[in-house]
Every structure is written in C-alpha cells, then in structure tokens.
C-alpha cells in the first residue's frame, strides 16, 4: 500500500514520497537486527551440511584417500578404498581449492577433479552420508607435491654370475622426466624389505651385485623423485627365479627323412632336463635370420633343408639363461651330382646355374650356396620367374684353381620376399653338383700298394685312394704300371687303366717264376699324376707247393679240435647217459649170507697188480675157501689157455702138503677142478649184463638165508685149503672181443 502511495506520489512528483521513504528507514533501523544476522535468517538452510557434521573417522570405514596429478594433465585423480562393513556404498566428495565444491552420489572409488593453479587441494570423502554409520577421510596437498610419475610399465630381469640386471620401460609421457630409478629386493618369503635400495646410473638399467645364485628374490622398482616427479610409487612385486648355471643336455639329435618330401629332413631331439629351453637356429653360411624358438616341451622338431645348420640350446626362465650348447647339423650330400642341376663356370668371379623349367611353375624364389673344400659357405638369394637359369656375378670372392666347389640350389615357397623370414620349414634343397674353375693333374699318388693272391700267372694289386686335396680335378681313373725284365735284361712295361671307384686290380697272363714291379697313379682331364712307390712280387714256379694253404688247413683243424672237444663232451653228457654205478645194482643189493660177504671182503683186500698178458702167476696163501665157490669162480684152466703159451704153463699146478687132520688129502689141481665143476653143474653161469662179477656171485650162491647157510655149512660145502693166493690170467675168449681177466683165489 505504501508502495502504491509512493508510486502515485512519484507520478504526481510531490514531497509525499520522500516522507514515506524516510519513515520506512526509521522503522527498519529500529526493529530489524544487524545486516549479517538478517541475511542468514533469510537464507534457506542446506541439509547436506547438517549431515556432514554427523560423520566420523573409523578404521573400518572409508580409508586410504589419495589424490595426485600428472604434469601433462589439468586434473587431479582421487581414489580411496571402501569401508569393510557396508554392503552398498555411496560417497560424497567435498573438494576445496579456491572455492568449495560438492560431488554427491558417487558409486565408484575414484573421482577426477579439475585442478586450479597455485592452489592447495583439500578433499574430504564421506561414505553413506545419510546413514547412522557415516564415515569420512581427509586428504590435503599442494600442487607441487602431487605430481606423480607412474611405475615402469615393463620390467625384465637377467641373472649372470651372481649379478641381477634390471631393465625397465616407462610410459612415454614419463620417460622424458625420469633420469634414474631405484630397485629394492629381498629373499622370497622374507618378512620385510631389509636390503638396501640400489639406484641406477641411467633411466633404464640397474645392476644388483653379490646375489646368491641359488636363491629366489622378490624385486620392486620405482623412479627417483625430482621436481616434475614428486611422487614415485613402487611397482608391483616381481619374482626373480634362481640363476641357471648348468648347461642343457639332449639325449641325441636325429636326422631322418620326411616321407614324400625330397629336399627336406626332420631334425628332432629330446631334452634330459624338464625345463624351458631356448633354441637359436641359423645357417652355418651366416645367411639371416637366426630364429629363436622357446619351448617348455620335453623335445623339439625342426624341418630343415640339406644345408648345414647351427643350433644353440640353453635353458631359460624369466630371469636367466644358461650358457648355450652349440650343435652343428652337418649338410647332407645324398643328392651328389644331381643331373637336374647344371653349373657352368665362366671365370673366377662368375658362374651360371641352370635347373629344369618345370620348377618355375611352383617356385620363383631361390637361394644358391657354394663353398670350396675347407672354406666357409657363401650364399645368394634371388627372384626368377621367367628363365630357368641364373648367372651369379660378381662373386664376393674369386674361385680358386684346382679346388673343388660344391654348389647347392634351394627353393623357397614364400613369394613376397626371397629372403628367409624364418629358418624352420622355410626352404627345400633342389639339387647339388660339384665344379672346378680349373683342373690339374694329381699331385699325390695312391698309397698302401700291396700284392695278394699271387699264382703262376696272376696277382691282385690293391691301393688306397688319392686324398681329395691332391687330386686337383675330377678323378677319371687309375693307371697300373707293371713291368718285368727277361733273361737278357730287356724291360717290358704294361699299363692297365681302371675306373675311379676301383681300389684293386687283378693282373693276369703273367709269366711263371718272374719278378714284377708295379706302380699306380691317378689321372684327371688334365693328365696323369704322380706315380706311387714301387712294389715287387714274383709269380710262382711250376710245382710250387703252397704252404699257406697247408697252414690254413692245419689251423682250422686245430681250432675245431680245441673248440669241438668240449662241445662233444657236453653233447655226450646230454644225449648219452653216464655208465651206471655198480653199487646201485639190484644184483649187489640182493647178496645175502656170510659166504657172499666173505667173498666181498676177500675181493676188497686184493691188491691190483700190473696186468701181464704173457704169464700166469700163482701165489701161495693159506686160506679157507668154499669149495663150490672155488670151483665156480675158477673155471677149468684148459678153457683159458692163451694162444702161444707153452703147455707147461697150463698143464700142471704145484702145491704143498697140508697138515694132518685138517682136511682131506690135497688133490691134483686138474682133478680137483673137474670134481668141483661136476658138483656145481646145476648152477647157472650165463651173465646178462656188465655186472659180470656181481651176477656170477649171486647166481652161484644158494637161495637159503644167511643163518640157514651157516647151519648147513658143514653138510653142503666142502672146505679145501688152497696154497694159492690167486691165479691171474689174461686171455681173449671166443664169445667176446674184449680182454677179460679171471682171478683164482
């Protein structure tokens, strides 16, 4: 209403408006509080600031608030870690630089803040602001102290001789600001980083010395702080394995053919150690590349051409590589003088190589290798899709005269480049041939000349080949120069030519009983070479007896006798049974009675005397012998007369008188034998086996038991006293061809 009056008054332009305005000022100054209090009371209160006052710091709440900047970024990056107890968290970030700014309802654990120059930064984070368990964390920093350089993006290690070499790579933006970096290390599983920090001399390499080669270490790296890198956090922990000090070993390297793949071969080997292995493969000629193959398998396989290769094999881990072991795969020369390949030498610095035209349909990239004897191989790769030949000129080194060169052509399947991209399965050998820039005659002669199998009109001459370096050309063959002189002294020489693959020759149509001298030489397209030393041999004369053959036969016979005798004995023991032991005979085991035992006792006490086929010996002995047994054992002497013996040796016996009263009168020997033989005619005397003596005793003994025989001894057996110890005679019976000995007791 006052405003309306003032508006009307202003329109009228009277003093009433000034009066009303003055009254309003007076009333306001009296009833209104000071201006600041009036302003705050008039503003609406923000509930966020009321909630912030309820949050508190807690170890299980939000924590590890960190903010940093990079020299090339206009912002701060703040990050934190959430509380441990909250399931779903929301965050409120209060940032104070020149002014205060609030970021609400943040669900991530980081926030980007725009940086204000030359202004300190203060950041406070609140977790779950509107809950009763609100927690907070605070960060303060100046702009210069918040410039951070990141840890290295790549770290590699190399251990050798107790030294650890650490190589790092930085982010491209930080690499220009970092001059040095630091490394700290500890033994793996050690509780703390108690070792000293080692600083590098440059920005990429650091060396840590005097480490134990058998221990595993944990390593971290970071940059060294400077004005533009005030913050250098440690990198993540890297595990450095033990140093490899033992060389690798392979069981064996095998070189085998690949079925239906000519010009390539399979190289394979197995490792003894179950570690990771690094293979570095390259040609012996030096042609790049040198391919590196890492494998953790127990073996490896490579497909290579017929060239010579060098393979270096070592064990490795992420920190060290063992000392490599070098293996040379020799070139294969199975394609010797392949007719598919032709080489023409123009001069010492140029030659042309030609192959079959059908190869152009499959290959357009080639490689030529050539080398002289004892020289390193040379190589040249080329592209050819029109002509089936290529002239190589100029050569890096001129060809030498009188030296053999091996030239090999390889084909390569890659068409974008004729240089090898890799070694494994990159080419195959097409062909091989040999050439000479200039040939000469041999400067060496065959060695070890000798003659063999000399007969009346022939002989064989043998020799060893000429060394390759002395041939100086392609060997065309050998010349045998042999000569002899007749009785007049006229010398006749004859030459025989044989091929280059021969090392012997048989000389025929020679003269009997003649001395020959022989020399051998080789020849090339340039002519014959040096002759060998002279050997001499003489042909046999007629009726010559070859003692060598006799000696050979005797040696064979003696060898057979020495070796064959034990074999025959062994065969006899296997295929023929041994002669049985008479003690095991049933005939011996059935002997019973005192008479039989008495006879066996007498036999056991006999002394064997030397046999005499020309005499009959009669010895005296006073002993009692059963008459029946005596007659049985002592056949009629007339039946065993030896041929040629005089009658007086067998017709009569001399004997002594016995004492009175002992036995009946002593009879004449012949009468006594005839009487006892008549008494015992009923006993069988046919012997069926070799145990003649035993069976004779058994058949002539009575069947009565031993005790009955003793009772009836006086009734059945007539006892006589003989004056003979035994009668021994050798004769040959009509029923047997073998000698028999009869002993008379």
Secondary structure, DSSP 8 states (H G I E B T S, - for coil): -HHHHHHHHHHHT-THHHHHHHHHHHHHHHHS--HHHHHHHHS---HHHHHHTT-B--TTSSEEEEEEE-TT-SEEEEEEE--SS-SS--EEEEEESSSEEEEEEE-SSEEEEE--TT--EEEEEEESTTSTT-EEEEEEE-TGGGBEE---SEEEEEEETTEEEEEEE--HHHHTT---EEEEEEETT-SS--S--EE-SSSSEEEE-S--TT--EEEEEEE---SS--EE-----EEE-----S---EEEEEEEEETTEEEEEEEEEEESS-S-EEEEEEETT--S--EEEEE-SSEEEEEE-SS-EEEEEEEB-SSBB---EEEEE----TTTT-TT-EEEEEETTEEEEE--GGGGGT--EEEEEEEETTS--EEEEEE-SS-SEEEEES-SS---TT-EEEEEEEEE--SS-SS-S-STT--EEEEEEEEESS----SS--EEEEEES--SS-EEEEEE---HHHH-S---EEEEEEEEE-TT--EEEEEEEE-TT--EEEE-S--TT-EEEEEEEEEETTEE------EEEE---TT---HHHHHHHHHHHHHHHHHHHHHHHHHHHHHS-----GGG-HHHHT--SHHHHHHHHHHHT-------TT--EE----EEEEHHHHHHHS--GGGG--TT--GGGTS--------TTTSS----HHHHHHHHHHHTTTS-----SS-HHHHHHHHHS-SS-HHHHHHTHHHH--EEEES-S-EEEEE--TT-SS-EEEEE-
